[in-house]
Amino acid sequence: MKRIAIMGGNFSGIVVANKLAKRLRWSVAKGDVEIALFDRSPKYLIHAMLPLITFGSMSERYAVGDKAELLDSRIKYFFGKSGEVVNVDLANRTLTLADGSKYSYDYLVIASGADYVPEEVPGLLKDYHTYYTLEGALELRNILQGFNKGTIVELFVEPPIKCPIAPLKFGLMLDDYLRDRGVRGNVDVMLLYPTDHLHAQPEVNKLGKILLEERGVKYIFNFSVSEIRPEEKVVISDKGEKIKYDLLITIPPHRGAKAIRDSGIGDPYGFVPCDRYTLQYRKGKTKYDEVYVIGDATALEVAKAASVAHYQSDVVVENLVHDIAGEGSQVRYKGETICPMLTDLYTQHGRGRAWLPWWDYKVNELTFITTRFGWWFIRAFYLSLPLTMRGLA
């Protein structure tokens, strides 16, 4: 029997598991293949919806659900301590779980996502507000409803992050939200970027600058934060620059999953290196062809986004199926990326504007504009993600 272990059960892991279950259904039925998914939490979260939840433009009930309800019946799944991977032994093809048990595999798909480490920024935990968690988005929704005057600073600590377009689109939607409430004239909005651009995709960067400047949203590049002083309401850079705020909204530093870091199989940030085309594990001269990496877990210089994981899932599944059949890896990931760009909310004064810019390893400068149709298209895209996870879209 060939045993396929999937480490991580949010979007990436569930998509791969369901596609494998369908492609290998006869092999699973005959007992020739076993597909097992491991994750600590039995609940999924659709991260892409969190900015809209923050502004009250989407209900949180669409963003969460039970993973078991999305998984094909042919998949074995383990949650809680029996599903929490604490060590990955690539040489011996073994996962160690939090309950002390071990699982030996023939193939491994690492879909372990990313963790947040706000504690790495001195002082941040004493004044920490973020829309990168569901709890944080709901808290911010309540805070923003009563925020009428002052300075809001959105702090992007360091790359890489999930949805690298998020700081820009959140800043634009925040401006629109405050205008709709009639308080924008009393509120300054500032974005602090650690990079020298708003986004690595040139056309996103170009349009973002135009829109921010038109709306009077300030932004500062190359701002590397050294500490937060909550008692003074100040963000301080490594060059000593001080930015005052009344409300600080932070995109925290990201790291690879703790099990990856503890196992020593990732890069210095805990993300997993792999071939940019086949997605097979590669770290220096070390390679494991039976190990695939997908989604936010990868160390690839592509966006950490559900759309990327969706494209990558086809590559991982096809190559696994081919390898099990003895045909070798035959499909390549070409860097396909979609990042939903939302610039205006659907409110009593506006009708929403958005679009889905696309690019890949070769094509990186496709011009686009946001439209009203795009707003509804992206809402439908978000709402269809559970169907995508089931392998139906």
C-alpha positions in Angstrom: 0.0 0.0 0.0 1.2 3.5 -0.9 0.5 6.0 2.0 0.1 9.7 1.2 0.3 12.0 4.2 -1.0 15.6 4.0 0.4 17.8 6.7 -2.0 20.7 7.1 -5.8 20.9 6.6 -6.8 24.4 5.7 -7.3 25.4 2.1 -4.2 23.9 0.5 -4.4 20.6 2.3 -8.1 20.0 1.8 -7.9 20.8 -1.9 -5.1 18.4 -2.5 -6.7 15.7 -0.4 -10.0 15.9 -2.2 -8.5 15.9 -5.7 -6.3 12.9 -4.8 -9.3 11.0 -3.5 -11.1 11.5 -6.8 -8.1 10.7 -9.0 -7.1 7.7 -7.0 -10.5 6.5 -6.0 -10.1 3.0 -7.5 -6.7 2.5 -5.9 -8.1 3.6 -2.5 -11.1 1.3 -2.9 -8.8 -1.6 -3.6 -6.6 -0.8 -0.6 -3.6 0.1 -2.8 -3.5 3.7 -1.6 -4.2 5.5 1.6 -4.7 9.2 1.9 -4.4 10.7 5.4 -4.7 14.4 6.4 -3.3 15.7 9.6 -4.2 19.0 11.3 -4.5 20.3 14.9 -7.8 22.2 14.3 -11.0 20.7 13.0 -12.2 24.1 11.7 -11.2 25.8 8.5 -10.9 29.6 8.0 -11.1 31.4 4.7 -8.5 34.1 5.3 -9.3 36.1 2.1 -12.7 37.1 3.6 -11.2 38.8 6.7 -10.8 42.3 5.4 -14.4 42.4 4.2 -15.5 41.0 7.6 -13.6 43.8 9.2 -15.7 46.4 7.3 -19.0 44.6 7.8 -19.2 43.8 4.1 -19.3 40.0 4.6 -20.6 37.8 7.4 -18.1 35.8 9.4 -20.3 32.8 9.1 -19.1 32.3 5.5 -15.5 32.2 6.5 -15.5 29.3 9.0 -16.7 25.7 9.0 -15.9 22.1 9.8 -13.1 20.5 7.8 -14.7 17.1 8.0 -17.7 18.3 6.1 -15.5 19.2 3.1 -13.4 16.1 3.0 -14.1 13.2 0.7 -15.2 10.0 2.6 -12.2 8.2 1.2 -9.8 10.4 3.2 -8.6 9.5 6.6 -8.3 12.6 8.8 -6.9 13.2 12.2 -7.5 16.4 14.3 -6.5 17.5 17.7 -3.4 15.9 19.2 -3.6 12.9 16.9 -3.5 15.3 14.0 -1.0 17.8 15.2 2.4 17.2 13.6 5.3 18.0 16.0 8.2 16.6 14.0 8.9 15.7 10.4 11.6 13.2 9.7 12.2 13.3 5.9 15.0 10.8 5.9 12.9 8.1 7.5 9.6 9.3 6.0 7.9 9.6 9.4 5.6 12.2 11.1 5.5 12.4 14.8 2.2 13.6 16.3 1.4 15.4 19.5 -0.1 12.3 21.1 3.2 10.5 20.7 2.1 8.3 17.8 4.0 8.2 14.5 2.8 7.9 10.9 5.0 6.4 8.2 4.4 7.7 4.6 5.5 7.0 1.1 4.6 10.5 -0.1 4.2 13.7 1.9 2.4 16.9 1.0 3.5 19.8 3.2 0.5 22.2 3.4 1.3 23.5 6.9 0.6 27.2 6.1 2.1 30.1 8.1 2.1 31.1 11.8 2.0 34.7 13.1 4.7 35.9 15.5 3.7 39.4 16.7 5.7 38.8 19.9 8.9 39.3 17.8 8.1 43.0 17.6 9.0 44.7 20.9 6.0 46.3 22.5 3.5 45.1 19.8 1.5 42.7 22.0 0.5 45.6 24.3 -1.3 47.3 21.5 -2.0 44.6 18.9 -4.9 44.9 16.5 -5.0 42.9 13.3 -7.4 41.7 10.6 -5.2 38.7 9.9 -7.2 36.5 12.4 -11.0 36.2 12.7 -10.9 37.4 16.3 -8.9 40.4 15.3 -11.1 41.2 12.3 -14.2 41.1 14.6 -12.5 43.3 17.2 -11.4 45.8 14.6 -14.9 45.9 13.2 -16.2 47.1 16.6 -13.3 49.6 17.0 -13.7 51.2 13.6 -17.5 51.6 14.1 -16.7 54.1 16.9 -13.5 55.7 15.5 -14.3 59.3 14.5 -11.1 61.3 14.9 -7.3 60.7 14.9 -4.7 58.9 13.0 -4.9 55.2 11.8 -1.6 53.6 11.0 -1.5 50.3 9.1 1.9 48.6 9.8 3.2 45.9 7.5 6.1 44.5 9.6 8.0 42.4 7.1 7.5 40.1 4.1 6.6 37.4 3.3 2.9 37.6 4.3 -0.3 35.9 3.3 -2.0 37.9 0.5 0.7 40.5 -0.2 -1.9 42.8 -1.8 -3.7 43.0 1.5 -2.0 46.1 3.0 -2.8 48.1 -0.1 -6.4 47.0 -0.5 -7.2 47.3 3.2 -5.8 50.9 3.2 -8.1 51.8 0.2 -11.1 50.1 1.7 -10.5 51.8 5.0 -10.5 55.2 3.2 -13.8 54.3 1.5 -15.3 53.0 4.8 -14.4 56.3 6.6 -15.8 58.4 3.8 -19.0 56.4 3.9 -19.3 57.1 7.7 -18.6 60.8 7.0 -15.6 61.0 9.3 -12.7 60.8 6.7 -12.0 64.5 7.1 -11.2 64.0 10.7 -9.1 60.9 10.3 -5.6 60.5 8.8 -4.7 57.2 7.2 -1.0 56.1 6.8 0.5 52.9 5.5 4.0 51.8 6.6 5.8 49.4 4.3 9.1 47.6 4.9 9.6 47.4 1.1 10.3 50.0 -1.6 7.0 49.3 -3.3 3.3 48.6 -2.6 3.3 45.3 -4.5 5.9 43.3 -6.5 3.5 43.2 -9.5 4.3 46.4 -11.4 0.7 47.2 -12.5 -0.7 46.7 -9.0 2.0 48.9 -7.7 1.3 51.6 -10.3 -2.5 51.6 -9.8 -2.1 51.5 -6.0 0.1 54.6 -6.0 -2.4 56.5 -8.1 -5.4 55.6 -5.9 -3.6 56.3 -2.6 -2.4 59.7 -3.8 -5.9 60.6 -5.2 -7.5 59.8 -1.9 -4.9 61.4 0.3 -3.8 58.2 2.0 -0.1 58.6 3.0 2.4 55.8 2.7 6.1 55.4 3.7 8.4 52.9 2.1 11.5 51.2 3.6 10.1 51.5 7.1 11.7 48.8 9.2 10.0 48.8 12.6 12.2 48.4 15.7 9.7 48.8 18.5 6.2 49.9 19.4 5.7 52.2 22.4 2.0 51.8 23.3 2.1 54.2 26.2 3.2 57.0 23.8 1.2 55.6 20.8 4.4 55.6 18.7 5.9 53.3 16.1 9.7 53.6 15.9 11.8 52.5 12.9 15.3 51.2 13.0 16.5 54.6 11.9 14.8 56.3 14.8 11.9 57.7 12.8 8.7 58.1 15.0 5.2 57.8 13.7 2.3 58.8 16.0 -1.0 56.9 15.9 -4.3 56.7 17.7 -5.1 53.3 16.2 -2.4 50.9 15.1 -3.5 48.0 12.7 -0.7 45.5 12.2 0.1 42.8 9.8 2.3 40.6 12.0 5.5 38.8 11.0 4.9 35.4 9.4 6.8 32.2 10.0 6.5 28.7 8.8 4.7 26.2 11.0 6.4 25.4 14.3 6.8 21.7 13.4 8.8 22.7 10.3 11.0 25.0 12.3 11.5 22.5 15.0 12.4 19.8 12.5 15.0 22.0 10.7 13.7 21.3 7.3 12.8 24.9 6.3 14.6 28.1 5.6 15.5 30.6 8.4 11.9 31.7 8.5 10.5 28.2 8.6 9.2 28.1 5.1 9.9 25.0 3.0 12.2 25.3 0.0 11.1 23.4 -3.1 11.6 23.3 -6.9 9.7 26.3 -8.4 8.2 24.1 -11.1 7.6 20.6 -9.7 7.1 21.8 -6.0 9.3 18.9 -4.8 11.4 19.4 -1.7 14.8 21.0 -2.4 17.1 22.4 0.2 20.7 23.0 -1.0 21.9 19.7 -2.2 19.3 17.8 -0.3 16.2 16.7 -2.2 13.3 14.4 -1.6 11.2 13.7 -4.7 8.4 12.1 -2.7 7.8 15.3 -0.7 5.8 18.1 -2.2 5.2 21.6 -0.8 2.2 23.8 -1.5 0.6 27.1 -0.6 1.7 29.3 2.3 4.2 26.7 3.4 6.5 27.2 0.4 9.6 29.4 0.4 8.9 30.3 -3.2 8.9 34.0 -4.2 5.2 33.8 -5.2 2.2 35.2 -3.4 0.9 33.3 -0.4 -2.7 33.1 -1.5 -5.5 30.6 -2.0 -5.4 31.2 -5.8 -1.7 30.2 -5.9 -2.5 27.1 -3.8 -5.3 26.2 -6.2 -3.0 26.3 -9.2 -0.3 24.4 -7.3 -2.7 21.7 -6.2 -3.2 20.6 -9.8 0.6 20.2 -10.2 1.0 18.3 -6.9 -1.9 16.0 -7.6 -0.9 15.2 -11.2 2.7 14.6 -10.3 1.7 12.3 -7.4 -0.6 10.3 -9.6 2.0 10.0 -12.3 4.7 9.0 -9.8 2.5 6.3 -8.2 1.9 5.0 -11.7 5.6 4.9 -12.3 5.5 7.7 -14.9 7.5 10.3 -13.0 6.7 14.0 -12.6 5.2 15.4 -15.7 3.4 18.7 -14.8 5.1 22.0 -14.0 3.8 25.0 -11.9 4.3 28.1 -14.0 3.9 30.7 -11.2 0.3 31.4 -11.9 -1.1 33.9 -9.4 -4.3 35.8 -8.8 -4.5 38.5 -6.1 -8.0 40.0 -5.6 -7.7 43.8 -5.6 -10.6 45.6 -3.9 -10.5 49.3 -3.9 -14.1 50.4 -3.0 -16.7 48.9 -0.7 -20.4 48.4 -1.5 -22.1 51.0 0.6 -25.0 53.5 0.6 -22.7 55.9 -1.3 -20.8 53.5 -3.5 -21.3 50.3 -5.4 -17.9 48.5 -4.8 -15.0 48.2 -7.2 -12.5 45.3 -7.6 -10.7 43.0 -10.0 -8.5 39.9 -10.2 -5.1 40.8 -11.6 -3.3 37.7 -12.9 0.4 37.0 -13.6 2.9 34.2 -13.7 6.7 33.6 -13.9 6.9 35.0 -17.5 4.0 37.5 -17.7 4.2 40.2 -15.0 2.8 43.4 -16.4 -0.9 43.0 -17.4 -2.8 46.3 -17.1 -6.1 46.2 -15.3 -8.7 48.5 -13.7 -11.1 47.7 -10.9 -14.8 47.6 -11.8 -18.3 47.3 -10.2 -18.6 43.9 -11.9 -15.3 42.9 -10.3 -16.8 43.6 -6.8 -19.5 41.0 -7.3 -17.2 38.6 -9.1 -14.8 38.6 -6.2 -17.6 38.1 -3.7 -18.7 35.1 -5.7 -15.1 33.9 -5.9 -14.8 34.1 -2.1 -18.1 32.4 -1.5 -17.2 29.6 -3.9 -14.0 28.7 -2.0 -15.6 25.9 0.0 -16.7 24.4 -3.3 -13.1 24.7 -4.5 -11.9 23.0 -1.4 -14.3 20.1 -2.1 -12.8 19.9 -5.6 -16.0 21.0 -7.3 -14.8 24.3 -8.7 
